[in-house]
Structures are given as structure tokens and as C-alpha cells.
């Protein structure tokens, strides 16, 4: 007896395609988050270097906002410790940048906390 299997591959593709698309978009989301983390890390290192050279907090925060081009820079949180009134030569200072990243994948935002907060920090000695 010969069976006809004309529609079998279409049915298999219809079952596998949604899962494949979600995995691909998840990979895209992971790449966006990693890019944001690496870009913020570079911005943090450059910002803390300005503080090490004696710049004030307003100039450091403005530099960080100008440097970061991952989205809306108004969402960027810049924390500087200790502040410029308490820093002296020889002290250590830390700059922390935090930026929220929204997921593109529709189902991941239901399972994982959204937005994910990407946080980087760097410390340097003030000259």
C-alpha cells in the first residue's frame, strides 16, 4: 500500500518555525544586551578616567551621557562615589553606569524581568 505524504513537510515546518523564530530573536536580544554591556563598560572606563584627572561630577556625567549611544541617554543613571566636594588627590573614586534594556522577544519579557538593568562600574585613583 502506498501512502501519500504531500503535506507532511509543510506541517513539520509549521510546528518548528515558531520555535526557531523565538530562538533567533532571543539570540538577537542576547546580542543587544551584551553590546550594551560592553559599550557601557567602555563609557565607564572613560568617565572614571576624567574623574581621575580632576574633573567635577557634572562634567563626568555629561561626558558619560554624550558617550553612550545605545538608545535614549536620558535613561542612563550615572552614580559617582565619592562626590567631587569630598574627593582629594590620592583618593579612589568609582563611577557606576546603569541602563535599562527592553527585550524584543515577546515571550522572554513574560518569563524574565523586563527591562533588564545593565550595570557597569570602574574605579580609579585621583591624581
C-alpha positions as CSV (number, residue, x, y, z in Angstrom):
1,X,0.0,0.0,0.0
2,X,1.4,3.4,-1.0
3,X,0.8,6.4,1.3
4,X,0.7,9.9,0.1
5,X,2.9,12.3,2.2
6,X,2.4,15.5,0.2
7,X,1.7,17.9,3.2
8,X,4.0,16.3,5.7
9,X,6.9,18.8,5.3
10,X,4.5,21.8,5.5
11,X,3.1,20.5,8.8
12,X,6.5,19.9,10.2
13,X,7.6,23.4,9.2
14,X,4.5,24.9,10.7
15,X,5.4,23.2,14.0
16,X,9.1,24.0,14.0
17,X,9.1,27.6,12.6
18,X,7.6,29.4,15.7
19,X,10.2,27.8,18.0
20,X,13.0,28.6,15.5
21,X,12.0,32.2,15.2
22,X,11.8,32.7,19.0
23,X,15.3,31.2,19.4
24,X,16.7,33.5,16.7
25,X,15.1,36.6,18.2
26,X,16.3,35.5,21.6
27,X,19.9,35.4,20.2
28,X,19.3,38.9,18.9
29,X,18.2,40.1,22.3
30,X,21.2,38.5,24.0
31,X,23.5,40.2,21.5
32,X,21.9,43.6,22.2
33,X,22.3,43.1,25.9
34,X,26.0,42.1,25.5
35,X,26.6,45.1,23.2
36,X,25.0,47.4,25.7
37,X,27.2,46.0,28.5
38,X,30.4,46.3,26.5
39,X,29.6,49.9,25.4
40,X,28.7,50.9,29.0
41,X,31.9,49.3,30.2
42,X,34.0,51.5,27.8
43,X,31.9,54.6,28.8
44,X,32.5,53.8,32.5
45,X,36.3,53.5,32.0
46,X,36.5,56.8,30.0
47,X,34.3,58.6,32.5
48,X,36.2,57.5,35.6
49,X,39.4,58.5,33.8
50,X,38.1,62.1,33.6
51,X,37.4,61.9,37.4
52,X,40.9,60.7,38.0
53,X,42.2,63.8,36.1
54,X,40.2,66.1,38.5
55,X,37.0,66.8,36.6
56,X,33.8,67.6,38.5
57,X,30.8,65.3,38.7
58,X,28.7,67.4,36.3
59,X,31.4,67.1,33.6
60,X,31.8,63.4,34.2
61,X,28.0,62.7,34.0
62,X,27.7,64.8,30.8
63,X,30.6,63.0,29.2
64,X,29.0,59.7,30.0
65,X,25.7,60.7,28.5
66,X,27.3,62.0,25.4
67,X,29.5,58.9,25.0
68,X,26.7,56.4,25.3
69,X,24.8,55.8,22.1
70,X,22.9,52.6,22.8
71,X,19.5,54.3,23.0
72,X,17.8,57.1,25.0
73,X,20.7,58.6,27.0
74,X,18.1,60.1,29.4
75,X,17.6,56.6,30.9
76,X,21.3,56.4,31.8
77,X,21.9,56.6,35.5
78,X,25.3,57.9,36.5
79,X,26.5,57.4,40.1
80,X,29.8,58.9,41.2
81,X,31.3,58.0,44.6
82,X,32.6,60.0,46.4
83,X,31.2,63.2,45.0
84,X,33.5,66.0,43.8
85,X,33.3,68.0,47.1
86,X,34.8,65.1,49.1
87,X,37.5,63.9,46.6
88,X,41.1,64.7,47.1
89,X,44.3,63.7,45.4
90,X,45.2,60.1,46.3
91,X,41.6,59.0,47.0
92,X,39.8,56.3,44.9
93,X,36.7,57.2,43.1
94,X,34.1,54.9,41.4
95,X,31.7,55.7,38.5
96,X,28.7,53.4,38.1
97,X,26.5,53.4,35.0
98,X,23.1,51.7,34.8
99,X,21.0,51.4,31.7
100,X,17.7,49.5,31.2
101,X,17.4,47.3,28.1
102,X,13.9,46.2,26.9
103,X,13.6,42.8,25.3
104,X,12.4,42.4,21.7
105,X,11.3,38.8,22.1
106,X,7.7,38.8,23.1
107,X,7.7,35.6,25.3
108,X,11.0,36.4,27.1
109,X,9.6,39.5,28.7
110,X,6.9,37.4,30.3
111,X,9.4,35.0,31.8
112,X,12.4,37.2,32.7
113,X,12.3,40.6,34.4
114,X,11.8,43.3,31.9
115,X,13.6,45.7,31.4
116,X,16.9,44.1,32.3
117,X,19.2,46.6,34.1
118,X,22.8,46.6,32.7
119,X,25.2,47.9,35.3
120,X,28.9,48.6,35.0
121,X,31.4,50.3,37.3
122,X,35.0,51.3,37.3
123,X,37.4,52.6,40.0
124,X,40.5,54.8,39.7
125,X,42.8,56.8,41.9
126,X,42.5,60.6,41.7
127,X,45.7,62.3,40.7
